[in-house]
């Protein structure tokens, strides 16, 4: 038997979508078959790339971050408890890896932007961080958003989360993850955003 052959019929069964592909690929990889994992990498990499980019990672860094996520996935294949959680594991790992890259870059920027050519700090230079009052307003608006967001139907929450992950959402990937028709993603997105706007209209801080 060829160890790199595609998944057997019972690997996939009735599963459909990207989440199912991830689960089947993980099970196949554990069994010594690598072809399903190659299929997963090809299908899921655009979604992971969008997730990483949406967190503020530069384009030239995003590829390295995504490759690191795939390497970590392979190393962790034996320790991921539930195959059905494989796609979620990838998405969470991509987001966390992106946060680390952005945090590191911001730390470097804070250490260098306030220095002149001979290394003397200029206290009059404005910090790149928001002013305290701006942070308070932003935090309160974020809390208001999430208070209303959780009132949306589960499908709306799922679609809007994926849309928010990317500058240019990949409707095909979202459809595969959610089990929706590709043509229904845009319509659902519009309806869900309208519902969220209506809910936020009752929040004073958001209207301000």
C-alpha positions as CSV (number, residue, x, y, z in Angstrom):
1,X,0.0,0.0,0.0
2,X,1.3,3.4,-1.0
3,X,1.8,5.4,2.3
4,X,1.3,8.7,0.4
5,X,-1.9,7.7,-1.3
6,X,-5.1,9.8,-0.8
7,X,-7.5,9.2,2.1
8,X,-9.6,6.0,2.1
9,X,-13.3,6.4,1.6
10,X,-14.0,5.9,5.3
11,X,-11.5,8.7,6.2
12,X,-13.9,11.3,4.9
13,X,-17.2,9.5,5.2
14,X,-20.0,12.0,5.2
15,X,-17.8,14.9,6.2
16,X,-17.7,18.0,4.0
17,X,-16.1,21.3,4.0
18,X,-12.7,22.6,5.1
19,X,-13.1,21.6,8.7
20,X,-13.8,18.1,7.7
21,X,-10.8,18.1,5.3
22,X,-8.6,19.2,8.2
23,X,-9.9,16.4,10.4
24,X,-9.5,13.7,7.8
25,X,-6.0,15.0,6.9
26,X,-4.9,14.8,10.5
27,X,-6.2,11.3,10.9
28,X,-4.5,10.2,7.6
29,X,-1.2,11.8,8.6
30,X,-1.3,9.9,11.9
31,X,-1.8,6.8,9.9
32,X,1.2,7.5,7.7
33,X,-0.6,9.0,4.7
34,X,0.7,12.4,3.7
35,X,-1.3,13.2,0.6
36,X,-4.4,14.4,2.4
37,X,-2.2,16.8,4.4
38,X,-0.8,18.2,1.2
39,X,-4.4,18.8,0.0
40,X,-5.2,20.5,3.3
41,X,-2.2,22.8,3.0
42,X,-3.2,23.8,-0.5
43,X,-6.8,24.5,0.5
44,X,-6.4,26.1,3.9
45,X,-3.3,28.2,3.4
46,X,-5.2,31.1,1.8
47,X,-7.5,31.3,4.8
48,X,-4.5,31.2,7.2
49,X,-2.8,33.9,5.2
50,X,-5.8,36.1,5.5
51,X,-6.0,35.5,9.2
52,X,-2.4,36.5,9.7
53,X,-2.6,39.6,7.5
54,X,-5.8,40.7,9.3
55,X,-3.8,41.0,12.5
56,X,-1.4,43.5,11.0
57,X,1.4,41.3,9.8
58,X,3.2,42.7,6.7
59,X,2.8,40.9,3.4
60,X,6.4,39.8,3.3
61,X,6.2,38.3,6.8
62,X,2.9,36.6,6.4
63,X,4.2,33.7,4.4
64,X,6.9,32.9,7.0
65,X,4.2,33.0,9.8
66,X,1.9,30.6,7.9
67,X,4.7,28.2,7.2
68,X,5.6,28.2,10.9
69,X,2.0,27.4,11.7
70,X,2.0,24.4,9.3
71,X,5.3,23.2,10.9
72,X,3.8,23.4,14.3
73,X,0.7,21.6,13.2
74,X,2.8,18.7,11.9
75,X,4.9,18.6,15.1
76,X,1.7,18.6,17.2
77,X,-0.2,16.1,15.1
78,X,0.1,13.4,17.8
79,X,-1.1,15.7,20.6
80,X,-4.2,17.3,19.0
81,X,-6.9,15.5,21.0
82,X,-9.9,15.9,18.6
83,X,-9.3,15.7,14.8
84,X,-12.5,17.7,14.3
85,X,-10.8,20.6,16.1
86,X,-7.9,20.6,13.7
87,X,-9.1,23.6,11.6
88,X,-9.8,25.6,14.8
89,X,-6.3,24.7,16.0
90,X,-4.8,26.1,12.8
91,X,-6.8,29.3,13.0
92,X,-6.0,30.0,16.6
93,X,-2.3,29.2,16.1
94,X,-2.2,31.5,13.1
95,X,-3.8,34.3,15.0
96,X,-1.4,33.9,18.0
97,X,1.7,33.7,15.8
98,X,0.6,36.9,14.1
99,X,0.1,38.7,17.4
100,X,3.6,37.7,18.4
101,X,5.1,39.1,15.2
102,X,3.2,42.4,15.5
103,X,4.0,42.8,19.2
104,X,7.7,42.2,18.5
105,X,7.6,44.8,15.7
106,X,5.9,47.4,17.8
107,X,8.4,46.8,20.6
108,X,11.2,47.5,18.2
109,X,9.5,50.6,16.9
110,X,9.0,52.0,20.4
111,X,12.7,51.5,21.2
112,X,13.9,53.3,18.0
113,X,11.5,56.0,17.0
114,X,12.2,58.3,19.9
115,X,16.0,58.4,19.4
116,X,18.0,60.8,17.3
117,X,21.2,60.0,15.3
118,X,23.4,59.9,18.4
119,X,21.0,57.8,20.4
120,X,19.6,60.6,22.6
121,X,15.9,60.3,23.3
122,X,13.5,63.1,22.3
123,X,10.8,63.4,24.9
124,X,8.8,65.8,22.7
125,X,8.3,63.1,20.1
126,X,4.7,61.8,20.3
127,X,4.3,58.2,21.3
128,X,2.8,55.9,18.7
129,X,0.4,54.6,21.3
130,X,-3.0,56.2,21.6
131,X,-3.6,58.8,24.3
132,X,-5.2,57.5,27.6
133,X,-8.6,59.1,26.8
134,X,-8.6,57.6,23.3
135,X,-7.9,54.1,24.8
136,X,-10.8,54.5,27.2
137,X,-13.2,55.4,24.4
138,X,-11.9,52.6,22.2
139,X,-12.2,50.0,25.0
140,X,-15.7,51.0,25.7
141,X,-16.7,50.9,22.1
142,X,-15.2,47.4,21.8
143,X,-17.1,46.2,24.9
144,X,-20.3,47.7,23.4
145,X,-19.6,45.9,20.1
146,X,-19.2,42.5,21.8
147,X,-22.2,43.0,24.0
148,X,-24.4,43.3,20.9
149,X,-22.4,40.8,18.8
150,X,-23.2,37.9,21.1
151,X,-26.9,38.7,20.6
152,X,-26.7,37.8,17.0
153,X,-27.7,34.3,15.7
154,X,-24.9,31.8,15.8
155,X,-24.6,31.7,12.0
156,X,-24.2,35.5,11.9
157,X,-21.5,35.4,14.5
158,X,-19.7,32.7,12.6
159,X,-19.8,34.5,9.3
160,X,-18.8,37.9,10.7
161,X,-15.9,36.4,12.6
162,X,-14.5,35.0,9.4
163,X,-15.2,38.1,7.4
164,X,-13.4,40.2,10.1
165,X,-10.3,38.0,9.7
166,X,-9.3,39.3,6.3
167,X,-8.9,42.5,4.4
168,X,-10.5,40.8,1.4
169,X,-12.6,37.8,2.7
170,X,-12.4,34.6,0.8
171,X,-16.0,33.7,0.4
172,X,-15.1,30.3,-1.0
173,X,-13.1,29.4,2.2
174,X,-15.9,30.8,4.4
175,X,-18.5,28.7,2.6
176,X,-16.4,25.6,3.1
177,X,-15.9,26.3,6.8
178,X,-19.5,27.1,7.5
179,X,-21.1,24.6,5.1
180,X,-23.0,27.4,3.2
181,X,-23.3,28.0,-0.5
182,X,-20.7,30.4,-1.8
183,X,-23.4,32.6,-3.2
184,X,-25.1,32.8,0.1
185,X,-22.1,34.1,2.0
186,X,-22.3,37.7,0.7
187,X,-26.1,37.9,1.3
188,X,-25.8,36.5,4.8
189,X,-22.9,38.9,5.6
190,X,-25.0,41.9,4.5
191,X,-28.0,40.8,6.6
192,X,-25.9,40.1,9.6
193,X,-24.2,43.4,9.4
194,X,-27.6,45.1,9.2
195,X,-28.7,43.3,12.4
196,X,-25.5,44.2,14.2
197,X,-25.9,47.9,13.2
198,X,-29.5,47.9,14.5
199,X,-28.3,46.5,17.8
200,X,-25.4,49.0,18.1
201,X,-27.8,51.9,17.5
202,X,-29.0,51.3,21.1
203,X,-25.5,51.8,22.4
204,X,-24.8,55.5,23.3
205,X,-21.0,55.1,23.2
206,X,-21.2,53.6,19.7
207,X,-23.4,56.3,18.4
208,X,-21.0,58.9,19.7
